[in-house]
Amino acid sequence: MKYQAINFAEKLSLFSEYWSPKVVAEMNDYQLKLVKLKGEFVWHRHSDTDETFIVLEGQLRIDFKDGHVFLNAGEMFIVPKGVEHRPFAEKEVKAIIIEPKGVVNTGDAIADPLTAESDVWI
Amino acid sequence: MKYQAINFAEKLSLFSEYWSPKVVAEMNDYQLKLVKLKGEFVWHRHSDTDETFIVLEGQLRIDFKDGHVFLNAGEMFIVPKGVEHRPFAEKEVKAIIIEPKGVVNTGDAIADPLTAESDVWI
């Protein structure tokens, strides 16, 4: 079929690992990624870009040095460029991440054990 | 509260007009907009940018000159730059649109009756 919708649930069923964003679409030089999150991520920042989180399932907490935000399904938040943050999910969270192509998940915390390849499609 | 999630349902409850995207967040020079769609839009294209549609409720059809795509809740599609398209919704659709700041909803069909202001926040 020439024109094909991208179904989030279907794409999410194709992988199980946490903290490993999978690209599902590209808009200009931005990518939309699906990710499963569980547990505590590493503190990091993205020096060059804002980062959008949209939660599809579960509750995501994003910690900042001076506060935090809870995101439930149907909610979003944009982490501003340069701001240190740490995602945390007590139970599994399914989310969309939107950011420019090439952004690494751990930002300035390069080579962290949680650093994932940045351009893996699913 | 310093850090505040954006709740799509709450934002969508604040307006009722169709084909009039409301900006809810900005990521770098891109905007995330919420929109309610019903009926047939105008054929148009965006010469400078791709355009992302994510459907939250309802079923959106996007017509192309040589085909179409149906988007249900939890599905997305990116209309490539320069491609003529016409959104259509038999019943009300609630959707997210993501595109660079300044993009006008009717693209090259400027001054169509359906042309909306491009930077209205909600």
gemmi code that builds the backbone of each chain (N, CA, C; Angstrom):
import gemmi

chains = {
    "A": [
        ("MET", (0.849, -1.185, 0.000), (0.000, 0.000, 0.000), (0.890, 1.242, 0.000)),
        ("LYS", (0.575, 2.168, -0.856), (1.435, 3.350, -1.010), (1.453, 4.207, 0.257)),
        ("TYR", (0.278, 4.390, 0.863), (0.178, 5.232, 2.058), (-0.238, 4.352, 3.232)),
        ("GLN", (0.590, 4.319, 4.247), (0.405, 3.371, 5.337), (0.519, 4.097, 6.677)),
        ("ALA", (-0.517, 3.994, 7.492), (-0.451, 4.581, 8.829), (0.565, 3.834, 9.690)),
        ("ILE", (1.134, 4.521, 10.636), (2.004, 3.908, 11.634), (1.183, 3.706, 12.898)),
        ("ASN", (1.064, 2.446, 13.310), (0.254, 2.110, 14.478), (1.186, 1.911, 15.683)),
        ("PHE", (0.993, 2.746, 16.698), (1.925, 2.718, 17.834), (1.910, 1.368, 18.551)),
        ("ALA", (0.715, 0.819, 18.820), (0.627, -0.450, 19.559), (1.331, -1.568, 18.796)),
        ("GLU", (1.128, -1.565, 17.486), (1.766, -2.601, 16.658), (3.291, -2.473, 16.719)),
        ("LYS", (3.777, -1.263, 16.572), (5.234, -1.054, 16.617), (5.794, -1.404, 17.997)),
        ("LEU", (5.052, -1.037, 19.051), (5.524, -1.315, 20.413), (5.570, -2.808, 20.713)),
        ("SER", (4.748, -3.577, 19.991), (4.732, -5.030, 20.224), (5.973, -5.706, 19.649)),
        ("LEU", (6.748, -4.965, 18.889), (7.890, -5.563, 18.180), (9.190, -5.561, 18.986)),
        ("PHE", (9.164, -4.916, 20.154), (10.389, -4.932, 20.969), (10.015, -4.871, 22.444)),
        ("SER", (10.942, -5.272, 23.294), (10.636, -5.314, 24.718), (11.675, -4.590, 25.571)),
        ("GLU", (12.828, -4.289, 25.012), (13.878, -3.699, 25.857), (13.548, -2.269, 26.261)),
        ("TYR", (14.012, -1.928, 27.462), (13.770, -0.589, 27.996), (14.884, 0.376, 27.589)),
        ("TRP", (14.522, 1.669, 27.593), (15.502, 2.749, 27.370), (16.202, 2.627, 26.029)),
        ("SER", (15.486, 2.132, 25.046), (16.094, 1.902, 23.736), (15.143, 2.391, 22.638)),
        ("PRO", (15.134, 3.700, 22.405), (14.155, 4.303, 21.491), (14.275, 3.751, 20.068)),
        ("LYS", (13.120, 3.468, 19.470), (13.073, 2.975, 18.095), (12.406, 4.021, 17.208)),
        ("VAL", (13.065, 4.377, 16.150), (12.527, 5.378, 15.231), (11.391, 4.758, 14.417)),
        ("VAL", (10.264, 5.478, 14.337), (9.154, 4.998, 13.507), (8.855, 5.941, 12.343)),
        ("ALA", (9.352, 7.170, 12.419), (9.054, 8.115, 11.335), (9.999, 9.300, 11.395)),
        ("GLU", (10.165, 9.934, 10.241), (11.021, 11.103, 10.151), (10.240, 12.259, 9.540)),
        ("MET", (10.302, 13.407, 10.209), (9.644, 14.633, 9.728), (10.755, 15.653, 9.538)),
        ("ASN", (11.051, 15.989, 8.294), (12.213, 16.835, 8.012), (13.436, 16.212, 8.692)),
        ("ASP", (14.150, 16.955, 9.531), (15.308, 16.363, 10.217), (14.992, 15.960, 11.657)),
        ("TYR", (13.708, 15.766, 11.932), (13.296, 15.291, 13.251), (12.838, 13.842, 13.155)),
        ("GLN", (12.953, 13.135, 14.279), (12.483, 11.755, 14.312), (11.459, 11.556, 15.413)),
        ("LEU", (10.473, 10.719, 15.131), (9.525, 10.260, 16.149), (9.935, 8.851, 16.529)),
        ("LYS", (10.109, 8.636, 17.839), (10.604, 7.361, 18.343), (9.623, 6.806, 19.360)),
        ("LEU", (9.513, 5.486, 19.382), (8.749, 4.836, 20.436), (9.733, 4.239, 21.423)),
        ("VAL", (9.355, 4.287, 22.701), (10.265, 3.781, 23.709), (9.471, 3.161, 24.860)),
        ("LYS", (10.055, 2.143, 25.476), (9.516, 1.571, 26.712), (10.481, 1.925, 27.842)),
        ("LEU", (9.937, 2.404, 28.926), (10.762, 2.874, 30.025), (10.361, 2.142, 31.293)),
        ("LYS", (11.329, 1.743, 32.077), (11.039, 1.172, 33.399), (12.284, 1.320, 34.264)),
        ("GLY", (12.072, 1.813, 35.481), (13.192, 2.042, 36.383), (13.717, 3.459, 36.250)),
        ("GLU", (14.949, 3.623, 36.670), (15.530, 4.960, 36.755), (16.563, 5.140, 35.656)),
        ("PHE", (16.464, 6.218, 34.919), (17.442, 6.507, 33.880), (18.603, 7.293, 34.499)),
        ("VAL", (19.536, 7.697, 33.664), (20.704, 8.441, 34.127), (20.421, 9.954, 34.010)),
        ("TRP", (20.950, 10.726, 34.927), (20.884, 12.178, 34.799), (21.644, 12.600, 33.542)),
        ("HIS", (21.037, 13.459, 32.753), (21.723, 13.931, 31.553), (21.046, 15.189, 31.037)),
        ("ARG", (21.672, 15.797, 30.068), (21.050, 16.945, 29.389), (21.369, 16.854, 27.908)),
        ("HIS", (20.544, 17.528, 27.107), (20.809, 17.639, 25.674), (21.150, 19.102, 25.403)),
        ("SER", (22.424, 19.345, 25.135), (22.904, 20.729, 25.056), (22.361, 21.483, 23.850)),
        ("ASP", (21.944, 20.734, 22.821), (21.597, 21.390, 21.564), (20.117, 21.395, 21.236)),
        ("THR", (19.299, 20.758, 22.043), (17.907, 20.619, 21.610), (16.932, 20.397, 22.761)),
        ("ASP", (15.720, 20.874, 22.564), (14.592, 20.473, 23.400), (14.262, 19.011, 23.088)),
        ("GLU", (13.498, 18.387, 23.982), (13.138, 16.976, 23.786), (11.688, 16.779, 24.229)),
        ("THR", (10.879, 16.242, 23.322), (9.449, 16.064, 23.605), (9.144, 14.643, 24.056)),
        ("PHE", (8.407, 14.525, 25.161), (7.893, 13.240, 25.633), (6.368, 13.264, 25.562)),
        ("ILE", (5.790, 12.251, 24.938), (4.334, 12.057, 24.949), (4.089, 10.661, 25.526)),
        ("VAL", (3.315, 10.577, 26.610), (3.097, 9.272, 27.236), (1.853, 8.612, 26.654)),
        ("LEU", (2.023, 7.349, 26.245), (0.919, 6.561, 25.685), (0.300, 5.645, 26.732)),
        ("GLU", (1.139, 5.110, 27.608), (0.662, 4.195, 28.652), (1.562, 4.321, 29.865)),
        ("GLY", (0.953, 4.254, 31.059), (1.741, 4.286, 32.284), (1.946, 5.703, 32.791)),
        ("GLN", (2.768, 5.811, 33.820), (3.070, 7.125, 34.394), (4.585, 7.349, 34.424)),
        ("LEU", (4.998, 8.380, 33.758), (6.421, 8.744, 33.702), (6.666, 9.914, 34.637)),
        ("ARG", (7.727, 9.820, 35.410), (8.157, 10.980, 36.208), (9.462, 11.474, 35.590)),
        ("ILE", (9.559, 12.751, 35.374), (10.830, 13.317, 34.936), (11.339, 14.194, 36.068)),
        ("ASP", (12.504, 13.821, 36.575), (13.110, 14.583, 37.672), (13.993, 15.689, 37.117)),
        ("PHE", (13.937, 16.817, 37.791), (14.856, 17.925, 37.518), (15.603, 18.223, 38.803)),
        ("LYS", (16.630, 19.012, 38.733), (17.413, 19.301, 39.932), (16.585, 20.072, 40.955)),
        ("ASP", (15.539, 20.748, 40.481), (14.737, 21.563, 41.396), (13.241, 21.239, 41.317)),
        ("GLY", (12.925, 19.992, 40.946), (11.504, 19.635, 40.892), (11.299, 18.409, 40.027)),
        ("HIS", (10.044, 18.152, 39.696), (9.757, 17.019, 38.818), (8.392, 17.233, 38.194)),
        ("VAL", (8.104, 16.397, 37.198), (6.778, 16.439, 36.576), (6.314, 14.998, 36.375)),
        ("PHE", (5.035, 14.765, 36.604), (4.446, 13.460, 36.309), (3.698, 13.547, 34.988)),
        ("LEU", (3.898, 12.563, 34.127), (3.178, 12.491, 32.850), (2.388, 11.202, 32.810)),
        ("ASN", (1.085, 11.325, 32.670), (0.230, 10.154, 32.486), (-0.125, 9.998, 31.010)),
        ("ALA", (-0.801, 8.910, 30.677), (-1.219, 8.682, 29.289), (-2.038, 9.874, 28.809)),
        ("GLY", (-1.721, 10.346, 27.603), (-2.433, 11.504, 27.068), (-1.845, 12.821, 27.532)),
        ("GLU", (-0.641, 12.753, 28.070), (0.027, 13.988, 28.502), (1.413, 14.077, 27.876)),
        ("MET", (1.900, 15.302, 27.772), (3.222, 15.518, 27.186), (4.004, 16.569, 27.969)),
        ("PHE", (5.288, 16.583, 27.737), (6.157, 17.588, 28.326), (7.367, 17.748, 27.416)),
        ("ILE", (7.826, 18.989, 27.316), (9.051, 19.244, 26.541), (10.160, 19.651, 27.505)),
        ("VAL", (11.209, 18.849, 27.559), (12.363, 19.184, 28.384), (13.187, 20.211, 27.618)),
        ("PRO", (13.372, 21.394, 28.200), (14.101, 22.428, 27.463), (15.582, 22.059, 27.255)),
        ("LYS", (16.096, 22.541, 26.183), (17.521, 22.387, 25.846), (18.408, 22.705, 27.045)),
        ("GLY", (19.356, 21.830, 27.306), (20.352, 22.134, 28.326), (19.937, 21.842, 29.759)),
        ("VAL", (18.690, 21.466, 29.959), (18.213, 21.248, 31.328), (18.453, 19.798, 31.764)),
        ("GLU", (19.154, 19.642, 32.877), (19.424, 18.299, 33.402), (18.139, 17.622, 33.830)),
        ("HIS", (17.988, 16.369, 33.415), (16.762, 15.652, 33.768), (17.046, 14.159, 33.879)),
        ("ARG", (16.116, 13.480, 34.573), (16.245, 12.033, 34.750), (14.856, 11.412, 34.710)),
        ("PRO", (14.535, 10.706, 33.640), (13.248, 9.998, 33.573), (13.226, 8.833, 34.565)),
        ("PHE", (12.046, 8.594, 35.125), (11.856, 7.489, 36.063), (10.473, 6.896, 35.861)),
        ("ALA", (10.412, 5.568, 35.844), (9.117, 4.898, 35.678), (9.054, 3.740, 36.671)),
        ("GLU", (8.126, 3.832, 37.617), (8.007, 2.753, 38.604), (7.522, 1.481, 37.919)),
        ("LYS", (6.495, 1.645, 37.046), (6.037, 0.528, 36.214), (6.299, 0.888, 34.759)),
        ("GLU", (6.175, -0.087, 33.890), (6.484, 0.157, 32.478), (5.685, 1.332, 31.900)),
        ("VAL", (6.385, 2.164, 31.174), (5.781, 3.285, 30.465), (6.054, 3.121, 28.974)),
        ("LYS", (5.032, 3.409, 28.178), (5.213, 3.456, 26.720), (5.059, 4.906, 26.289)),
        ("ALA", (6.012, 5.391, 25.535), (6.020, 6.821, 25.217), (6.543, 7.074, 23.812)),
        ("ILE", (6.206, 8.267, 23.326), (6.781, 8.789, 22.088), (7.816, 9.839, 22.471)),
        ("ILE", (8.961, 9.791, 21.837), (9.967, 10.841, 21.992), (10.152, 11.510, 20.630)),
        ("ILE", (10.183, 12.827, 20.641), (10.402, 13.565, 19.384), (11.590, 14.484, 19.583)),
        ("GLU", (12.533, 14.407, 18.677), (13.754, 15.211, 18.772), (14.477, 15.152, 17.438)),
        ("PRO", (15.453, 16.029, 17.244), (16.169, 16.001, 15.971), (16.891, 14.668, 15.758)),
        ("LYS", (17.015, 14.280, 14.520), (17.762, 13.078, 14.158), (19.169, 13.154, 14.740)),
        ("GLY", (19.629, 12.038, 15.293), (21.007, 11.982, 15.773), (21.153, 12.205, 17.266)),
        ("VAL", (20.079, 12.624, 17.929), (20.173, 12.834, 19.377), (20.355, 11.483, 20.071)),
        ("VAL", (21.313, 11.438, 20.980), (21.580, 10.225, 21.752), (20.788, 10.277, 23.050)),
        ("ASN", (20.235, 9.131, 23.446), (19.297, 9.125, 24.587), (19.900, 9.635, 25.886)),
        ("THR", (21.181, 9.374, 26.091), (21.794, 9.800, 27.355), (22.454, 11.174, 27.257)),
        ("GLY", (22.279, 11.861, 26.138), (22.770, 13.228, 26.002), (24.246, 13.352, 26.300)),
        ("ASP", (24.579, 14.234, 27.282), (25.987, 14.465, 27.622), (26.570, 13.330, 28.459)),
        ("ALA", (25.726, 12.421, 28.933), (26.230, 11.253, 29.671), (26.567, 10.151, 28.665)),
        ("ILE", (27.481, 10.499, 27.762), (27.849, 9.588, 26.673), (28.524, 8.345, 27.249)),
        ("ALA", (28.320, 7.227, 26.589), (28.958, 5.981, 26.989), (28.505, 5.489, 28.354)),
        ("ASP", (27.351, 5.971, 28.786), (26.716, 5.386, 29.968), (26.253, 3.979, 29.578)),
        ("PRO", (26.140, 3.076, 30.557), (25.623, 1.738, 30.202), (24.261, 1.802, 29.510)),
        ("LEU", (23.513, 2.871, 29.752), (22.182, 2.992, 29.156), (22.199, 3.699, 27.801)),
        ("THR", (23.338, 4.136, 27.341), (23.407, 4.791, 26.037), (23.013, 3.807, 24.938)),
        ("ALA", (22.035, 4.215, 24.116), (21.541, 3.342, 23.041), (21.927, 3.928, 21.698)),
        ("GLU", (21.946, 3.082, 20.697), (22.142, 3.585, 19.338), (21.029, 4.574, 19.023)),
        ("SER", (21.361, 5.610, 18.250), (20.411, 6.710, 18.100), (19.531, 6.619, 16.861)),
        ("ASP", (19.780, 5.694, 15.995), (19.032, 5.712, 14.728), (18.554, 4.310, 14.346)),
        ("VAL", (17.968, 3.610, 15.325), (17.458, 2.266, 15.079), (15.966, 2.351, 14.742)),
        ("TRP", (15.618, 1.895, 13.551), (14.223, 1.928, 13.100), (13.505, 0.626, 13.448)),
        ("ILE", (12.217, 0.750, 13.576), (11.414, -0.449, 13.788), (10.181, -0.367, 12.904)),
    ],
    "B": [
        ("MET", (3.179, 25.762, 39.750), (4.104, 24.621, 39.664), (5.111, 24.871, 38.532)),
        ("LYS", (6.350, 24.644, 38.850), (7.411, 24.962, 37.878), (7.329, 24.064, 36.644)),
        ("TYR", (7.081, 22.778, 36.870), (7.027, 21.837, 35.759), (5.615, 21.278, 35.648)),
        ("GLN", (4.998, 21.475, 34.514), (3.580, 21.175, 34.371), (3.362, 20.364, 33.093)),
        ("ALA", (2.759, 19.192, 33.231), (2.427, 18.391, 32.050), (1.334, 19.079, 31.242)),
        ("ILE", (1.333, 18.817, 29.960), (0.254, 19.287, 29.083), (-0.689, 18.113, 28.862)),
        ("ASN", (-1.940, 18.302, 29.254), (-2.926, 17.227, 29.146), (-3.794, 17.466, 27.911)),
        ("PHE", (-3.751, 16.533, 26.970), (-4.435, 16.746, 25.680), (-5.945, 16.903, 25.855)),
        ("ALA", (-6.563, 16.037, 26.682), (-8.019, 16.094, 26.849), (-8.438, 17.442, 27.443)),
        ("GLU", (-7.652, 17.885, 28.407), (-7.970, 19.166, 29.055), (-7.871, 20.312, 28.033)),
        ("LYS", (-6.819, 20.316, 27.272), (-6.641, 21.377, 26.265), (-7.747, 21.311, 25.204)),
        ("LEU", (-8.094, 20.081, 24.809), (-9.130, 19.920, 23.770), (-10.497, 20.380, 24.254)),
        ("SER", (-10.695, 20.354, 25.567), (-11.996, 20.772, 26.107), (-12.167, 22.290, 26.050)),
        ("LEU", (-11.088, 22.991, 25.732), (-11.123, 24.451, 25.780), (-11.577, 25.105, 24.483)),
        ("PHE", (-11.774, 24.299, 23.438), (-12.242, 24.899, 22.174), (-13.079, 23.882, 21.422)),
        ("SER", (-13.889, 24.397, 20.499), (-14.787, 23.495, 19.781), (-14.718, 23.657, 18.269)),
        ("GLU", (-14.116, 24.713, 17.786), (-14.130, 24.950, 16.341), (-13.242, 23.959, 15.599)),
        ("TYR", (-13.686, 23.630, 14.387), (-12.935, 22.687, 13.564), (-11.888, 23.404, 12.698)),
        ("TRP", (-10.870, 22.632, 12.302), (-9.849, 23.113, 11.359), (-9.130, 24.357, 11.858)),
        ("SER", (-8.951, 24.411, 13.168), (-8.322, 25.598, 13.743), (-7.298, 25.169, 14.790)),
        ("PRO", (-6.109, 24.786, 14.338), (-5.107, 24.208, 15.234), (-4.689, 25.181, 16.346)),
        ("LYS", (-4.570, 24.652, 17.546), (-4.145, 25.449, 18.702), (-2.796, 24.934, 19.182)),
        ("VAL", (-1.842, 25.829, 19.303), (-0.506, 25.448, 19.754), (-0.538, 25.154, 21.253)),
        ("VAL", (0.062, 24.021, 21.638), (0.153, 23.702, 23.065), (1.598, 23.656, 23.556)),
        ("ALA", (2.545, 23.567, 22.633), (3.944, 23.482, 23.066), (4.874, 23.769, 21.900)),
        ("GLU", (6.074, 24.201, 22.255), (7.086, 24.477, 21.235), (8.358, 23.718, 21.561)),
        ("MET", (8.868, 23.010, 20.566), (10.128, 22.260, 20.693), (11.088, 22.848, 19.680)),
        ("ASN", (12.101, 23.553, 20.135), (12.982, 24.292, 19.219), (12.100, 25.181, 18.332)),
        ("ASP", (12.213, 25.068, 17.020), (11.356, 25.902, 16.167), (10.156, 25.123, 15.612)),
        ("TYR", (9.791, 24.046, 16.294), (8.616, 23.272, 15.910), (7.497, 23.503, 16.926)),
        ("GLN", (6.272, 23.326, 16.471), (5.134, 23.452, 17.369), (4.293, 22.176, 17.366)),
        ("LEU", (3.764, 21.854, 18.525), (2.763, 20.788, 18.650), (1.415, 21.465, 18.823)),
        ("LYS", (0.470, 21.071, 17.980), (-0.833, 21.711, 17.962), (-1.913, 20.658, 18.158)),
        ("LEU", (-2.981, 21.056, 18.827), (-4.160, 20.194, 18.915), (-5.207, 20.738, 17.959)),
        ("VAL", (-5.939, 19.822, 17.345), (-6.933, 20.254, 16.370), (-8.131, 19.311, 16.402)),
        ("LYS", (-9.307, 19.880, 16.145), (-10.513, 19.080, 15.936), (-10.892, 19.189, 14.467)),
        ("LEU", (-11.180, 18.056, 13.860), (-11.448, 18.017, 12.429), (-12.798, 17.374, 12.187)),
        ("LYS", (-13.572, 17.954, 11.287), (-14.820, 17.308, 10.873), (-15.187, 17.832, 9.495)),
        ("GLY", (-15.542, 16.907, 8.608), (-15.876, 17.286, 7.245), (-14.648, 17.227, 6.348)),
        ("GLU", (-14.739, 17.964, 5.265), (-13.706, 17.882, 4.231), (-12.885, 19.161, 4.240)),
        ("PHE", (-11.591, 19.021, 4.262), (-10.712, 20.183, 4.214), (-10.424, 20.525, 2.748)),
        ("VAL", (-9.570, 21.505, 2.541), (-9.226, 21.939, 1.189), (-7.956, 21.200, 0.721)),
        ("TRP", (-7.889, 20.913, -0.568), (-6.649, 20.378, -1.133), (-5.556, 21.420, -0.972)),
        ("HIS", (-4.399, 20.980, -0.501), (-3.280, 21.921, -0.351), (-1.985, 21.148, -0.199)),
        ("ARG", (-0.905, 21.882, -0.230), (0.402, 21.270, 0.036), (1.240, 22.253, 0.847)),
        ("HIS", (2.227, 21.707, 1.554), (3.187, 22.559, 2.259), (4.525, 22.406, 1.544)),
        ("SER", (4.919, 23.458, 0.838), (6.082, 23.353, -0.049), (7.396, 23.206, 0.708)),
        ("ASP", (7.409, 23.626, 1.975), (8.689, 23.696, 2.690), (8.861, 22.660, 3.790)),
        ("THR", (7.831, 21.874, 4.041), (7.952, 21.020, 5.222), (7.054, 19.785, 5.163)),
        ("ASP", (7.533, 18.727, 5.804), (6.685, 17.590, 6.134), (5.693, 18.025, 7.225)),
        ("GLU", (4.646, 17.232, 7.397), (3.628, 17.560, 8.399), (3.178, 16.266, 9.076)),
        ("THR", (3.272, 16.248, 10.407), (2.928, 15.044, 11.164), (1.511, 15.117, 11.717)),
        ("PHE", (0.749, 14.065, 11.508), (-0.583, 13.906, 12.111), (-0.557, 12.708, 13.056)),
        ("ILE", (-0.999, 12.924, 14.298), (-1.194, 11.833, 15.250), (-2.654, 11.889, 15.682)),
        ("VAL", (-3.385, 10.798, 15.487), (-4.809, 10.811, 15.822), (-5.025, 10.338, 17.266)),
        ("LEU", (-5.775, 11.140, 18.019), (-6.096, 10.814, 19.414), (-7.473, 10.171, 19.541)),
        ("GLU", (-8.416, 10.638, 18.728), (-9.795, 10.107, 18.764), (-10.391, 10.196, 17.380)),
        ("GLY", (-11.186, 9.178, 17.009), (-11.871, 9.210, 15.725), (-11.030, 8.620, 14.609)),
        ("GLN", (-11.546, 8.749, 13.401), (-10.834, 8.221, 12.230), (-10.650, 9.333, 11.198)),
        ("LEU", (-9.415, 9.596, 10.889), (-9.066, 10.615, 9.897), (-8.675, 9.936, 8.591)),
        ("ARG", (-9.209, 10.461, 7.505), (-8.736, 9.995, 6.190), (-7.947, 11.144, 5.578)),
        ("ILE", (-6.787, 10.830, 5.057), (-6.048, 11.846, 4.306), (-6.019, 11.390, 2.855)),
        ("ASP", (-6.593, 12.217, 2.000), (-6.624, 11.897, 0.573), (-5.391, 12.452, -0.123)),
        ("PHE", (-4.891, 11.664, -1.047), (-3.821, 12.103, -1.941), (-4.340, 11.979, -3.358)),
        ("LYS", (-3.631, 12.545, -4.315), (-4.103, 12.505, -5.694), (-4.113, 11.068, -6.219)),
        ("ASP", (-3.318, 10.199, -5.604), (-3.228, 8.818, -6.086), (-3.468, 7.790, -4.980)),
        ("GLY", (-4.259, 8.169, -3.987), (-4.536, 7.198, -2.928), (-5.014, 7.901, -1.667)),
        ("HIS", (-5.066, 7.147, -0.582), (-5.450, 7.750, 0.689), (-4.933, 6.878, 1.822)),
        ("VAL", (-5.007, 7.433, 3.033), (-4.622, 6.659, 4.208), (-5.656, 6.932, 5.302)),
        ("PHE", (-6.025, 5.880, 6.030), (-6.900, 6.035, 7.191), (-6.047, 6.029, 8.451)),
        ("LEU", (-6.319, 6.963, 9.339), (-5.627, 7.017, 10.626), (-6.650, 6.897, 11.746)),
        ("ASN", (-6.500, 5.879, 12.567), (-7.345, 5.716, 13.746), (-6.586, 6.188, 14.984)),
        ("ALA", (-7.265, 6.209, 16.109), (-6.618, 6.610, 17.365), (-5.388, 5.741, 17.608)),
        ("GLY", (-4.291, 6.377, 17.986), (-3.056, 5.631, 18.211), (-2.269, 5.382, 16.941)),
        ("GLU", (-2.618, 6.135, 15.900), (-1.884, 5.994, 14.638), (-1.408, 7.360, 14.163)),
        ("MET", (-0.360, 7.345, 13.377), (0.194, 8.590, 12.846), (0.587, 8.445, 11.378)),
        ("PHE", (0.764, 9.594, 10.766), (1.234, 9.616, 9.381), (1.939, 10.953, 9.152)),
        ("ILE", (2.997, 10.906, 8.369), (3.692, 12.148, 8.015), (3.465, 12.425, 6.537)),
        ("VAL", (2.816, 13.546, 6.250), (2.614, 13.952, 4.852), (3.916, 14.586, 4.379)),
        ("PRO", (4.521, 14.013, 3.339), (5.807, 14.558, 2.889), (5.657, 15.968, 2.311)),
        ("LYS", (6.704, 16.713, 2.477), (6.818, 18.060, 1.907), (6.376, 18.081, 0.450)),
        ("GLY", (5.526, 19.036, 0.118), (5.178, 19.253, -1.285), (4.081, 18.359, -1.833)),
        ("VAL", (3.619, 17.407, -1.034), (2.618, 16.453, -1.528), (1.200, 16.998, -1.273)),
        ("GLU", (0.425, 17.083, -2.335), (-0.951, 17.563, -2.215), (-1.773, 16.589, -1.390)),
        ("HIS", (-2.544, 17.118, -0.450), (-3.354, 16.251, 0.399), (-4.609, 16.987, 0.855)),
        ("ARG", (-5.573, 16.188, 1.271), (-6.838, 16.738, 1.764), (-7.334, 15.883, 2.925)),
        ("PRO", (-7.261, 16.397, 4.146), (-7.819, 15.670, 5.286), (-9.345, 15.615, 5.207)),
        ("PHE", (-9.908, 14.503, 5.684), (-11.351, 14.323, 5.699), (-11.742, 13.534, 6.939)),
        ("ALA", (-12.790, 13.998, 7.611), (-13.276, 13.294, 8.800), (-14.786, 13.211, 8.738)),
        ("GLU", (-15.291, 11.997, 8.645), (-16.752, 11.838, 8.593), (-17.372, 12.243, 9.927)),
        ("LYS", (-16.729, 11.783, 11.025), (-17.133, 12.218, 12.371), (-15.962, 12.979, 12.987)),
        ("GLU", (-16.234, 13.655, 14.072), (-15.179, 14.475, 14.691), (-13.916, 13.671, 14.986)),
        ("VAL", (-12.800, 14.252, 14.644), (-11.491, 13.681, 14.938), (-10.723, 14.662, 15.817)),
        ("LYS", (-10.024, 14.109, 16.808), (-9.106, 14.924, 17.616), (-7.692, 14.465, 17.305)),
        ("ALA", (-6.839, 15.408, 16.998), (-5.512, 15.028, 16.531), (-4.449, 16.007, 16.998)),
        ("ILE", (-3.218, 15.517, 16.960), (-2.036, 16.362, 17.171), (-1.412, 16.620, 15.806)),
        ("ILE", (-1.035, 17.848, 15.553), (-0.270, 18.181, 14.350), (1.084, 18.719, 14.808)),
        ("ILE", (2.125, 18.241, 14.160), (3.470, 18.725, 14.494), (4.120, 19.238, 13.214)),
        ("GLU", (4.625, 20.468, 13.290), (5.240, 21.076, 12.110), (6.016, 22.302, 12.566)),
        ("PRO", (6.846, 22.847, 11.688), (7.607, 24.029, 12.099), (6.680, 25.199, 12.420)),
        ("LYS", (7.119, 26.022, 13.322), (6.394, 27.241, 13.678), (6.131, 28.058, 12.421)),
        ("GLY", (4.922, 28.602, 12.317), (4.622, 29.487, 11.192), (3.898, 28.822, 10.046)),
        ("VAL", (3.809, 27.502, 10.057), (3.113, 26.812, 8.972), (1.615, 27.126, 9.045)),
        ("VAL", (1.063, 27.491, 7.897), (-0.360, 27.802, 7.814), (-1.115, 26.532, 7.430)),
        ("ASN", (-2.278, 26.323, 8.040), (-2.987, 25.051, 7.883), (-3.351, 24.729, 6.435)),
        ("THR", (-3.645, 25.755, 5.644), (-4.053, 25.480, 4.263), (-2.877, 25.544, 3.276)),
        ("GLY", (-1.667, 25.674, 3.792), (-0.486, 25.615, 2.936), (-0.540, 26.607, 1.797)),
        ("ASP", (-0.397, 26.082, 0.558), (-0.390, 26.959, -0.616), (-1.800, 27.446, -0.974)),
        ("ALA", (-2.822, 26.907, -0.350), (-4.192, 27.385, -0.582), (-4.467, 28.553, 0.370)),
        ("ILE", (-3.626, 29.570, 0.242), (-3.687, 30.722, 1.161), (-5.015, 31.446, 0.966)),
        ("ALA", (-5.512, 32.006, 2.042), (-6.737, 32.803, 1.988), (-7.954, 31.975, 1.600)),
        ("ASP", (-7.867, 30.685, 1.789), (-9.055, 29.855, 1.682), (-9.948, 30.194, 2.880)),
        ("PRO", (-11.259, 29.982, 2.745), (-12.125, 30.231, 3.914), (-11.693, 29.441, 5.147)),
        ("LEU", (-10.993, 28.332, 4.935), (-10.577, 27.501, 6.064), (-9.192, 27.882, 6.613)),
        ("THR", (-8.541, 28.851, 5.991), (-7.236, 29.277, 6.494), (-7.384, 29.838, 7.912)),
        ("ALA", (-6.572, 29.305, 8.822), (-6.641, 29.738, 10.227), (-5.359, 30.470, 10.592)),
        ("GLU", (-5.423, 31.268, 11.635), (-4.203, 31.875, 12.162), (-3.248, 30.769, 12.577)),
        ("SER", (-1.947, 31.012, 12.377), (-1.001, 29.902, 12.519), (-0.353, 29.814, 13.896)),
        ("ASP", (-0.563, 30.769, 14.757), (0.201, 30.755, 16.011), (-0.699, 31.072, 17.203)),
        ("VAL", (-1.846, 30.403, 17.245), (-2.791, 30.618, 18.345), (-2.550, 29.555, 19.421)),
        ("TRP", (-2.207, 30.009, 20.609), (-1.932, 29.097, 21.728), (-3.198, 28.848, 22.545)),
        ("ILE", (-3.200, 27.721, 23.191), (-4.303, 27.431, 24.093), (-3.748, 26.848, 25.380)),
    ],
}
model = gemmi.Model(1)
for chain_id, residues in chains.items():
    chain = gemmi.Chain(chain_id)
    for i, (resn, *xyz) in enumerate(residues, 1):
        res = gemmi.Residue()
        res.name, res.seqid = resn, gemmi.SeqId(i, " ")
        for name, pos in zip(("N", "CA", "C"), xyz):
            atom = gemmi.Atom()
            atom.name, atom.element = name, gemmi.Element(name[0])
            atom.pos, atom.b_iso = gemmi.Position(*pos), 0.0
            res.add_atom(atom)
        chain.add_residue(res)
    model.add_chain(chain)
structure = gemmi.Structure()
structure.add_model(model)
structure.setup_entities()
